[in-house]
Amino acid sequence: MQPTYLPYAAIDLLQSYQMPLIETAFNSLANDWAIEFGFPHGGCQQRAQIMSLVLQKKFNIDHCKVWLFAPAALFLDNAGMVSRQDEKHLSPNGLLEWSYHVAPMVRVAHDGRTETYVLDPAINKQWPLPLEDWFNALNHSETGRFCFVLPDKYFFNSSYHTGDNYELTTLFDGSFFNYENPAKDNLAVEKGLAIQDMVRKVYHEHILPLMNSSNVNDMAKLEDLKAIFGNATALDLLFSQNISGYSDNTTMRYVVTHHQAIIYEAKQLFNERLLYWTEVVNSLLQ
């Protein structure tokens, strides 16, 4: 059962391709660009954007993006999410839970008909997935709504709640904004990609040894590091925006006080990868 379709871009107007070309492009995205797909706790919009730039610049492949919105991104009083098993065991409930997910999609000519395939190595790093299989790989996808948008659409706009307090929510307001300033020159894509690279290294050097430790004194530190590096929102706040996360053990004061050496190392890694990704994106924007 598919999620409800929201009409935006007319994908029937997309050029269709033979599967060998799409597989070549997919393998390049999955393996040649150093994009981190193994820690998809957040950052899907940044991965989708860098993949879109590569598809345009290096392969000249006509494509769109497919967005899937869970109920939590659509309704104020519904916390329903789409999910995947967290293979890295960073999430407290063992699940990667998303209020939205996005990836590039293409049209493939196959046996006299045209089919829609999603290029999402964070879900399957071996091959492109038919749209239906992509939905099936996301638990509870049928409870949400999906749409196709043009590749220059970077992220969605959020709506305002007009109850007691007129405040911005995290709900999809039905519109998207382009990959342009201020997001482009504020390095929104590069920061998201740098965070995922940083998490990979911190995970292997600091978190995984604690997971394998039999020392009970390591458990409190492990829970702290999981709360920091397994939480996409906290990572964005702490590293991209340099402000405190939402929980007690992800405030700026807490993490610097209790995990100074790891946070210092993580910030260095983040800055190094930010420079790297800025060079890559600059080359794709020329």
N, C-alpha and C positions, 0 to 999 in steps of 0.2 A: 504494500500500500504506500503510495507516494504522499508527500506533504502537499498542501494546497498550492496551486500555481498562481503567482502574481505576474501578470503580463507587463514587461518593460521592453527589453530589446527583442527585436524580431529575429530569432536565430535562423529561421529558414532562409534569410538573406545572406548568411555566412557562406563563404566558399567551403566546399568539402574537399577532403584530401584522402589519399590512399594511406592505409595503416602503416606501411613501412616508414614513410616520412614522419608520421606522428610518433611512432616508436623511437625513431632517431632523436627527435626533439625531446621527447620525454626522458630518454636515457641521458641526454646532455643536461637537462634540468636536474635530474636526480643525482648525477655524479660529477659533472664537470665544473660546477660553479661554486662549490663549497657552501651551498645553502644547507643549513642545518634543519633536517626534517625529523630528527630523532627525539626532539623535546617539544612536541606540539601543544604545550600547555597554553600557549597564547601565540600571537604574532601571525595568524593566518593571513591577515590583510597585507602584511609586509611581504610574506612569502609569495602571495598571489601577485603582488605588484612587480616584484623583481622577476618572477617567471614571465609575466606579461611583457615586460620590457625585453627579455631575452627572445621570446617568441616573435616579437615585432622586429627587433634589430638584427638578430642572427639568423632567423629562419623565415621571416616574412610570412608568417602563418596568421591568417585571419582567425580571430577567436573572440570570445566573450568571457565573462566571469559568471559563475553560478554562486549565488548567495543562498544559504539556508538559515532561516531564523527560527530559533526555538520559541516556545511560548513566553519565556522570560524576557525576550526582546520585543515582544508584541503586546503584552497585557500587564497592567500594573499589579494585578493580584494573582498572577500565575508565575511560579518559580520553576516551571518545567524547563529542563535542559536537554540538549542532545549530548551523547556521551560515547566514550570509548574506554576500553580497559587501559589503565595507566601501567604500561610495561616497566617504567622506571620506578614505580612505587613512591612517587613524590607526593601524590595527593592523599589527603587523610582518609578518604573513603575508597581508595583504589581505582577511582574513575577520573578520566579527563572529561570535564563537564564544560560545555560551551553554550552560550546564549546565541551564538552565531558562528558560522563557518563559511569560508569562501575559497575558491580555487578556480584556475582557468579551465575553460571547456572549449572543445573543438567539434567540428562536424566531420564524420568519417564516412566515405562511400564504401558500402559493403554489401555484396550480393544483390546489386540492383536497388538498394535502398540507402538512405542516409541516416546515420545514427549519431547520437550525442555521447561524447566521451569526456571524462573529467581527468585532468592532469594534476594529481595530488599525491606526491610521494610521501607526504606525512601520513596518508591513509594506506597507500600501497606503493612501495618503492620499486616494485618489479615491473609494472605495466600500467597504462591508462585504464581507467574503469568506465564501463558503461554507466550512464547516469543512474539507472536503477540500482546497480551494484554499489555505487557511491552512497546513495541514500541508505541502503541496507547495511553498510559498514558503520553507520552512525546510529546508535541506539536511540529510539524514540523519534527518529526523523519524521515519521508520519504525523506527529503532533504539531509540526511547524508549518512554515510557508517558505516557498522558494521562488527565486526569480533569476532571470538572466539580465546582465547589464553590460554595457560597452566597456572595453578594457581600460579606458581612461578614467572610469569611476573608481576612486580609491577606497572611499569609506562612506558609511551612511550617516545621515543627520539624525540627531536625537530630538525627541519631542519634549514639550514642557507640560508639566502637570498643573492643572488649574484648580486644584483643591484649595486647602487652607493656605498653602504656601505655593506661590508661583515659582517653581523650580525646575531646572533641567533634569530630565530622567536619562536612563540608558536605553530607552525604548526607541525602536526604529520609527521614524516619523513618515516613512514612505518615500523619502528622497535620498539621493546620493550626492557627494561632491567629488570633483575631479582631482586627479593627482597634479596639483598645482600649488602655488604659494597660498598660505604660509606653510602647509605641510611639506612641500617639496624642499624648500630652502631651510626649513627647520630640521631636516634629515629624519623625518618620521620613519621612512622605510629603513634607512641605515641603522637607526637606533634599535629598531625591533630586531633586525638581523644580528646586530652585535650582541644584544641580550641573549639570544638563543645560542650563539657561539660561546659566550661566557658561561652559560648554564652547563653546557656540555663539559667544559673543562673543570668547573667547580664540582660537578657531579662525580666525575671520575677520580679527581684528586682528593676530595674531602668527604663527599656524602656517601659514596659507595663503600669506602673503608669503614665508616661508622655503621652502615647497614650490616656489614659482615663481622662486626665486632661483638664479642661476647661480654664486654665490659659494661655493666649496667650504668656506670657513670657517663657513658657516651650517649645515652638515650636522650637526655635533655638537650644536648647539643644537636643531635640528629633531628629532633622535632623542630628546633629553631631553624635549622638550615632548610628543612623541608618546607616550613612556613614561608621562608624567604624565597628560595629558588624554585619552589614548585607552585608559586602563586604569580600568575602573569600580571595581575594588577599591581601587586606589591613591587614587582621588579620594575615595571614601568615607572612607578612613582619614585622608587629609591634611586634608580640609575638614570633614567631618561630625564626625570623632572627634578631630581635631588630634593624630594620632600618625603615625609613619612608615609609608610603604608598604613593600612586601616587597623590592623590588629596590634595587640600589646607588644608582641615580639617582632613586629616589622616596623616599628617607629625608627626614625633616623637615630635618635639617641640610643635606643636599645641595641640596634645592630652594631653601631660603632663602638659602644661600650663593651658589649659582651663578645663580639666576634671581630675585633679590630683588624687582625691580620688577614682574615679571609675576605673581609669587605674591602680592605685596601688592595689586595690581589685582584679581586673581582672588578674593581673600578679600573685598575690598570688594563686588565683584559678587555673590558668594555671599550675603553678609549682606543686601544690598539685595533680592535675589530671595527670600530666606528670609522677610523681612518681608512682601513682596508675597503669597507663597503662604500664609503664615499667615492673612492677612486673607481670602483666597479660601476656604480650608478652613473657617475659622471661620463664614463666611457659609453654607456648605453644611451645617454641623453644627447650625445653629440649628433 
